[in-house]
Amino acid sequence: MNSCVWSRNPKLPNGMAATSRPEDERPRNMASCPQPSIEPFGPPSETDMKVLHMTSVIRQYTKKLPGNVLNRVERVGNRLPHPFILFLYMAVAIAILSLIASLAGATVIDPKSQEQVDIQNLLSADGLEFALTTMLNNFLSFPPLGLVIVMLLGVGLANQVGLLEIAFKAIVVRASPRMLTFVVIFVGIVSNIASESAAIVIPPLAAMLFLAVGRHPIAGLAAGFGAVGAGFSANFIVAGTDVLLSGITTSAAGIVDSSVVVTPVSNWYFMSASTLILTIVGVLITEKVVEPRLGPYDGSGSDRDNSEFLITADQRRGLRNAGLVALLYAAVVIALVAPPNAALRGEGGSIITSPFMDSLVPIIFLFFVSVGITYGIAVGTITSSSDVPKLMIESAKDLAGILVLVFAVAQTIAYFQWTNLGLWVAVQGSELLEALDVDGVVALIMLSLVTIVLSLVISSGSALWAVMAPVFVPMMMLHDVNPAYAQLAYRIADSSTNMLVPLSPILAVALGYIQKYDKTAGVGTVFALMIPYAATFYLIWMLQFVVWTVFGLPIGPGEYLN
């Protein structure tokens, strides 16, 4: 009796499901299965030779597959230390390089003063004094620190009481079948205000809604994750990402000119327009590419749980009350800004340079606190005044990682600036761009391409920009490019590739949800679904960027290319 028995869907350790069909269909006892006869057991037949040839071709081909490349990227990324340790290594590298450069007598011409400055040795007595005496000030005066803390406390309160989740759910659930894809993509993009929690709420809800109207649930998941991931930076609302990145950009710009300030709204015009453009693009990708490829859904492996669609009477009342407070708050802000001589206008009635722009983050903070408290009281998550600080303390736990990272980033950038290595790198890079006869737009496109490569290894967007900004922002400034444009080019590339980063935790979340509807799905399935969104979003976004720049449109209040 032949003991070669083929087992389908074998059980893997720890309850893991098999991830690919070819490996699911494997014999339990390979040794007992008939194999092609090869020498010395007998001359190979023509069929045997064809099998061996096809096997060889498949092996050679699979070595070139993107999955293998991504596996290598994952292995490299796994070898990288935590971002905090990475920046400490960079600080050490700066110290060593400053020692070598100062011993070699390296100098650089300061483009602003036109004076020759020396590379200062961080390992000298003066350097050690600087490192020790400015450590606290480097951290506490780091531009994004206070802004990020204040911003996230407000948004965190609204998130803790459940307002953001229920608001997004209410919008998506009320969508008509015809508008469902549009609403899912749009809400997925703007939900970055809720940070990572958006990936837990929007995609699975979209899958159930797609299934409820007879469409493939994985197409709903793809639309949700594509919007939440690839469209992460776009929004009508100023989010924590705008605050954190603009602070890092401002700090990096100080290497060349300490008077330059990049505000949280420096990319706002462009990102607001991007929200609508990417929503339309996302709808077309979902309905014309992803959904036809998936085909009809057979319904196997899905558990229809309509309880996810339910919004209680208290939640509806909370949304209504929060909406009224939001309208009242907006009316007050407009009254303080809109009139020519309004209280928050600047000198000469200016809005761009005004108390309003300087207090934008506190205004947003108070907005989320107001609507969050209103909703919390209505649904019962806030029953006394002491609940408000408790919820803020709970949301502040998310700040711990940011604070640790900011401490290391602040020291590294300060060392880079004090040693004049940052200025030296910026001048050399600018001269290289001039020698290559590269204009500002092309240089920014090159920056975005570098970002794509590095983002596959460093999954944290803020950590990656903290690495790149001290090098590229001063370089672009000396090439007569506004640092806000350098930041924008980075954001486009980093956001587009979010769902293609092997080390991204969202990738694991996406795979878990997809396997609910397709037990055989693997990481390759996720990449196959996300690549159309990532590639198309990047191309359309960069096309918008080029057209926007060619026509001389500002990307934010008062922000032009040169």
Secondary structure, 3 states (H helix, E strand, C coil): CCCCCEECCCCCHHHCCCCCHHHHCEECCHHHCCCCCCCCCCCCCHHHHHHHHHHHHHHHHHCCCHHHHHHHHHHHHHHCCCHHHHHHHHHHHHHHHHHHHHHCCCEEECCCCCCEEECCCCCCHHHHHHHHHCHHHHHHCCCHHHHHHHHHHHHHHHHHCCHHHHHHHHHHHCCCHHHHHHHHHHHHHHHHHHHHHHHHHHHHHHHHHHHHCCCCHHHHHHHHHHHHHHCCCCCCCCCHHHHHHHHHHHHHHCCCCCCCCCCCCCCHHHHHHHHHHHHHHHHHHHHHHHHHHHCCCCCCCCCCCHHHHCCCHHHHHHHHHHHHHHHHHHHHHHHHHCCCCCCCCCHHHCCCCCHHHHCHHHHHHHHHHHHHHHHHHHHCCCCCCCHHHHHHHHHHCCHHHHHHHHHHHHHHHHHHHHCCHHHHHHHHHHHHHHHCCCCHHHHHHHHHHHHHHHHCCCCCHHHHHHHHHHHHHHHHHHCCCCHHHHHHHHHHHHHHCHHHCCCCHHHHHHHHHHHHHCCCCCHHHHHHHHHHHHHHHHHHHHHHHHHHHHCCCCCECCECCC
